[in-house]
Amino acid sequence: MAKTTASGTAVAARFPSIEKCDTSGVNSRSIAADLDGTLLISRSSFPYFMLVAIEAGSLLRGLILLLSFPLIAAAYVFVSESLAIQMLIYISYSGIKARDIELASRAVLPRFYANDVRSESYEVFEKCKRRVIVTANPTIMVEPFAREYLGADKVIGTEIEVDPKTKKATGFVKKPGVLVGKWKKLAVLKEFADGETPDIGIGDRESDYDFMSVCKEGYMVHPSKSAKPIPLNRLKSPLIFHDGRLVQPPTPLNALITYIWLPFGFLLSIIRVYFNLPLPEKIVRYTYPMLGINLVIKGHPPPAPSRGSPGNLYVCNHRTALDPIVIAIALGRKVSCVTYSVSKLSRFLSPIPAVALTRDRVADAAMIRALLEKGDLVVCPEGTTCREKYLLRFSALFAELSDRIVPVAVNVEQGMFYGTSVRGVKFWDAYYYFMNPRPAYEVSFLERLPEGMTCRGGGKSAVEVANHVQRVLGGALGFECTQLTRKDKYMLLGGNDGMVESMYSKK
């Protein structure tokens, strides 16, 4: 969508392609790089503004932005890049608290940026000693990802205007305005005010020529359908936690499909939830396929406990709040579950008994023992969900309370919406999951822990048992085990400790 004039073509001839940059000697050099179309494959920042509009704002704001896209595109092509970006900022940001924009930029955008990092340009960028990103996008939107995952030392972008009283974005930008053309050049010269201009400058469009011309070497990153993203393990930090409801990047086409599907998806989710709610679990496993839910059950779970004997303790990794319910459906019988920080309304509507943990170790241990005396129990010792292929640290409490431990590996497929949220209203999590056209759940019952690997029968410590179960589940799923916790996740993504009370007090 970038414009190119005859003079622009002549200037571009001065800048060879990024593939011709010799990376063998750039380790001690500095670089100034554009973002969209340069370090990223996509040349359009529309999907990222759409994510902020939806996640920091609302679905209605996202719809307004989508309907405005033809006008924004026309402004870009026939007027200027600066006007188009100013329109994107105004529609996406105006009236939203700066804190919410920051959280969305930190919690939601990195996953989408990470899957779009272009290999040729990143290979040059990461090898340089001093790395500066200069972009027309708002700094507040780009900086969390650029610093944490790309290793940028400095992000120079458009600065948004925030009302000092309300702490809300006005929708306008600070002087000198949107950072394009000569303003990029001046910003780079100011950053390198010590007299040493950047050794390398890389960009992808005419508005980048100005800053590239002050660099000792300039390289163009040309659009290419064959451009490939880098593997995620090449990033400076692993992408473990992220938030947001959308699975696919909201390009104009994807966003249009999503909004068209929304009313149908919501109606479908209501049917899927409330049609199955009163039915016995052994029946639901057959109604799920009828309603488009793919339920895959693997392994051989132990039979229900006989009267007078304690129940089995099913220990599973945590993918969505539906995990204990789906395990009950796979077993074909009621089981109890214990939960962290789930609202009273969600527990009331749960088709299986759901008991809230108090975070008092003695009280929680007594409650879990009492539940096991009554029958089978499902626990998710991670304490929170994780979307990526990682397992968080397992709380060791469960290992002290039973030697009838059955690991259960759980995985899900969600093509349009995520059924989990940190900053969203958790009551809607299950509905978002069931709004997916073809959601899938896979439940794998693994072998019960041998007596020698339990606390009572084998003399193992609770931590040893918890770590062993984590490794067993990680091996079965192909996930990486970590020592990260629920608190780590919520502090990173939501700025709170994950307790219901603190989450709502922040709002």
Salt bridges, closest charged atoms under 4 A:
ASP34 OD1 - LYS184 NZ 3.04
ASP100 OD1 - ARG423 NH2 3.39
GLU120 OE1 - ARG118 NE 3.06
GLU123 OE2 - LYS127 NZ 3.82
GLU126 OE2 - ARG234 NH2 2.61
GLU126 OE1 - LYS236 NZ 3.91
GLU143 OE2 - ARG147 NE 2.90
GLU191 OE2 - ARG130 NH2 3.03
GLU196 OE1 - LYS216 NZ 2.83
ASP199 OD1 - LYS216 NZ 3.28
ASP204 OD2 - ARG43 NE 2.86
ASP204 OD2 - ARG205 NH2 3.08
ASP208 OD1 - LYS184 NZ 2.66
GLU217 OE2 - ARG29 NH2 2.51
ASP243 OD1 - ARG387 NH2 3.81
GLU281 OE2 - LYS334 NZ 2.63
ASP323 OD2 - HIS318 ND1 2.79
ASP376 OD2 - ARG333 NH2 2.82
GLU388 OE2 - HIS242 NE2 2.61
GLU400 OE2 - ARG361 NH2 2.55
ASP429 OD1 - ARG245 NH2 2.82
GLU442 OE2 - LYS298 NZ 3.59
